[in-house]
């Protein structure tokens, strides 16, 4: 299963009021494991950054003017995400901007049901608790000390760690013993094998005798005796 954890940085809050995307960062997961493939792009918003945004993003007009506009990189972004599920913190915000930019290009918009909102997951799992990315990093003990300024790729990498914790830690899926699963990650094949030495029984002799007595009392046609 392929998922893309992504984040955007923007000049403001409303694309319909002229705000634009200035940065996109995305991290690829395959079966919940980061593959090392990422997408990162600074974007010329074709407008001035609002006062105060310099401190938030660490970016300025002089820096961004040398980068392509969204129309020059939009197709490459669409190609990178493919048909993967999109994991986003406060998905409605990022999807609103991405769909505005894609729409202005004449490209197909991204359906909202493709987005998995980690903010909604966190609020459902921890009702009443802070659910910002920083708050979730503190909850899960994730190091976000490098997050002095917002950055889309850094935030995506941190969000990927938070997402894995939200869905049950770094082993979100379990398989029955004896089954083998093969996962391709960054060119390497990983296989899960059965234990070379079975785990010792945790059944006591008292429990074993009580079980045998119970089965004996069920009669000769008891289904349990078929497997003895």
HELIX and SHEET records of a PDB file:
HELIX    1   1 UNK A   15  UNK A   17  5                                   3    
HELIX    2   2 UNK A   53  UNK A   57  1                                   5    
HELIX    3   3 UNK A   61  UNK A   64  1                                   4    
HELIX    4   4 UNK A   70  UNK A   81  1                                  12    
HELIX    5   5 UNK A   91  UNK A  105  1                                  15    
HELIX    6   6 UNK A  112  UNK A  114  5                                   3    
HELIX    7   7 UNK A  118  UNK A  125  1                                   8    
HELIX    8   8 UNK A  133  UNK A  140  1                                   8    
HELIX    9   9 UNK A  152  UNK A  166  1                                  15    
HELIX   10  10 UNK A  205  UNK A  216  1                                  12    
HELIX   11  11 UNK A  223  UNK A  227  5                                   5    
SHEET    1   A 5 UNK A  33  UNK A  42  0                                        
SHEET    2   A 5 UNK A  21  UNK A  30 -1                                        
SHEET    3   A 5 UNK A   2  UNK A  10 -1                                        
SHEET    4   A 5 UNK A  85  UNK A  88  1                                        
SHEET    5   A 5 UNK A 115  UNK A 117  1                                        
SHEET    1   B 2 UNK A 182  UNK A 185  0                                        
SHEET    2   B 2 UNK A 188  UNK A 191 -1                                        
END                                                                             
